[in-house]
Amino acid sequence: MRTLAAPQSFEVVIKRSRFIAHASHVDSQANTLNFYESVADPAATHNCWAWRLDYQYRFNDDGEPASTAGRPILSAIEGKGLDKVMVVVTRYFGGIKLGVGGLIRAYSGCAAKCLDQASVIEIQPKTECTIDAGFQWTGQVYAALESCGARKLNEDFLADGIRIRVEVNKSDLQSLKLILRNSTRGEVDL
């Protein structure tokens, strides 16, 4: 999954209307509201927005004709292959009407240029799992965790062994299972 590393802004004037795009990484729907409130200008003519979060999405035209602002902003986000991202485009009307096509181009173009300038990072989806192993297998378990880049969250010592709760990239889970099975003769439970 690709998302933004840091917030980004972009400003452009189109036929005397000023468009300012603000984009940021968001982790939850509550974060989308907080981000919107932090960048939206109540004095502006329109504060249109769109977000995509864990493959869910929402958008708002804020008084512009239907699907001329929010949907094009969302299309810019999806076109860049981003998730957990919100873009707010603020418009200050300059006195010249842009028409439906002009609005779509203005909002999508402003959002796309903002996202083009942003730093993008790759986030690997993670999963948590628990490993139960006898004491004789602790060395092999720790080696397997290290080779797969798993992060230890918790470790408990039981009467006959250890229980480790770990977080691992989903893409590395099968590899971890295979390494544990092969290195412990299948005597470790994942």
Steps between C-alpha positions, in 0.01 A plus 500: 500500500629846411426809708643845569808538717420863592231762437524691173341817357467641150350826375394611152294783350263406218300781336539717810371226733758391756519127575702370797538123547607347830577127518590283797524144628198404715460193721132515589175677420555716809836607351324602178275738694794642696701555181204665327444737792870589508523605131148609393442876484145602597551827307568312175233446237539119510697243703462180298658176614547130448665222697583137454560290809544122504319476165205705624448848362292816536492829313313831520437773241423770763250687282670453162286326234464127569811290431711795379728523806496213751489218245788647290709540819431135587595402144836675549562301821406172333698587188816525711423162662485649851313391812458660844508841332277808514510800268315826567485754216395850603367736231480876517267606216658754264192618314527284188289185476700195389216276384462133590803381301714786627411422862580131456837582341579762764421282803653179366806682363566690821464183710719297261779761499490515879533121520777501235707726724438293813741244641349154463589199715414132472327352805490123534179356649584318822349217697545377856556138594601294800777242504512220760832315515688275737816640661718286272373699197550856627815556292330387181191709577703818561699438179180451300350820642812696410522359148138599430523844658237418763464728800460343843201651685490280808679196641382269778683209654284194558577181691608314186612783268433849376207686346593796282253741345645661187407741223613408149433632149217299346724434201759332731257284699522194272879521503500514881274192517727310263822592684350407837369168370831406336730615780298340785379182330143632524505512881415872527142627488428821313 
